[in-house]
Amino acid sequence: MATTTSQTTHAASVPGDQFEVHDAATLAQARALLDACQTPAEMAQAVVSAVKRNEAWRGEQCLNLLAPEAPTSPTVRALLSAEIGTRAAEGHIGAVNRWFAGTQYIDEVEALCVELLKQAFHARYADHRLVASMVGNLAVYTALTQPGDLIMSLAQPIGGHSSNRPDGPAGVRGLHVVDVPFDPVELTVDLERFATVARAVRPNLVTLGASMTLFPFPIAEMAGIVGEWGGRVYFDGAHQLGLVAGGQFQAPLREGAAVMTGSAGKTFSGPQSGILVWDDPALTEPLTHAVFPVLAATHQVNRVAALAVSAAEMIAFGQTYMARIVANAQALGAALAERGVTMLGAHKGYTRTHQVIADVRQFGGGLEVAHRLARANIITNKNLIPSDQPEDWDRPGGLRIGTTEVTRLGMDEADMATIADFIARVLVEGVAPERVVDDVVAFRHPFQTVYYCFEAEMPPAE
Ligand SMILES: *Cc1c(COP(=O)(O)O)cnc(C)c1O
């Protein structure tokens, strides 16, 4: 149900019994704030103030350990507010392909972005116009499936993302989704069971990649199996995109995935949006047609410019930056385990990515723990883990912890031990978060520079 609020009667026009998906108390607070403003200019100021409060807190005083986040370089941030972002440039690159005239510099920026993305991923083709990775996933389903087709993807409790499930773009496309069998202990695809199930249901497309990923996927083996009937593997690398570009994770296109999508704002550390890369010329027409005119018109050229620069950063610094992210994640996993936190994948070295997963059921579960840690300025998220049951979905047993941001701010393995100390004080020792927060702020204080970019290449050596 859409709700419209007229400018002059905003308070009166929202009856109490109106259905809202948003938290009613938070919306009521916003209405009260607006009601207290004398003028629309003050209302605008209220918005700017909230943004500044977030910048001071999350930007300078928190340990942001959310796996889907990354700080961007000063140039990337500046480009996001550039004049070029006010220009309309729908269509493919090149004067004859555009609906609008006057796009010569926009074409130049977009062509630079496409070519930099190809270089960063060693791919023959790239698309830069996805305002979100979700849109990229829908583009793939639009291009490579028909309504009614059967696909296979990973279920949410083992890390699968809604975009590849019945409740997201795959469902909107009318696809039947069968689970990819997964080994909950080894935390990888159960290849033997996959072969049996896949040969029985013969999916056109198998989607790999997950929001919770600790270890690589057997892409080549799976592509070989579905190749028996002309099926394809699609890799949703939302989280791993930076690791792939930096050569620190598997190379999905080399290993047999037909196409890879991903989020530019997760490990890739660019502006939040989506990337699509592929090698097969036969896929170019269907994939790019699904992007334009199906799913993207104006596509935020300021964001494209920022994405281009972040691709150049990845080419220059990706190997080192991504290797350190993984080393920090492994160090953090080990340090937390030593301090009494149960970590998934401990017998395999905790992780080969930017994230580690804690089983925090003994500390009250993921929701409770994430909110308790946030009171100590430690930002994480609740996460489903393989042992969660369907009734646990809103209160899952896991906690996901990522090392992208702390690494880009220059932290190393010794700093991961300090972070583990903070977390263990709150969880294992039961210290009130309010008694830990000052130490977190003091520890975070010297780390205010974003590295692995042209403004600040490498953190100073210890
Ligand atoms: C985050 C995520 C997405 C969505 O990415 P957005 O850029 O936020 O749209 C898709 N797939 C997976 C596996 C993800 O983790």
The ligand as an SDF file (V2000), in Angstrom:
LIG
                    3D

 15 15  0  0  0  0  0  0  0  0999 V2000
   24.2660   -8.2850   -1.1210 C   0  0  0  0  0  0  0  0  0  0  0  0
   23.8710   -9.3680   -2.0570 C   0  0  0  0  0  0  0  0  0  0  0  0
   23.0890   -9.0910   -3.1930 C   0  0  0  0  0  0  0  0  0  0  0  0
   22.4680   -7.7390   -3.4230 C   0  0  0  0  0  0  0  0  0  0  0  0
   23.3940   -6.7500   -3.6490 O   0  0  0  0  0  0  0  0  0  0  0  0
   22.9780   -5.2010   -3.7010 P   0  0  0  0  0  0  0  0  0  0  0  0
   24.1320   -4.5490   -4.3570 O   0  0  0  0  0  0  0  0  0  0  0  0
   22.7720   -4.8030   -2.2870 O   0  0  0  0  0  0  0  0  0  0  0  0
   21.7400   -5.0840   -4.4990 O   0  0  0  0  0  0  0  0  0  0  0  0
   22.8750  -10.1070   -4.0950 C   0  0  0  0  0  0  0  0  0  0  0  0
   23.3710  -11.3450   -3.9030 N   0  0  0  0  0  0  0  0  0  0  0  0
   24.1000  -11.6620   -2.8100 C   0  0  0  0  0  0  0  0  0  0  0  0
   24.6210  -13.0600   -2.6650 C   0  0  0  0  0  0  0  0  0  0  0  0
   24.3630  -10.6760   -1.8510 C   0  0  0  0  0  0  0  0  0  0  0  0
   25.0720  -10.9840   -0.7570 O   0  0  0  0  0  0  0  0  0  0  0  0
  1  2  1  0
  2  3  1  0
  2 14  2  0
  3  4  1  0
  3 10  2  0
  4  5  1  0
  5  6  1  0
  6  7  2  0
  6  8  1  0
  6  9  1  0
 10 11  1  0
 11 12  2  0
 12 13  1  0
 12 14  1  0
 14 15  1  0
M  END
$$$$
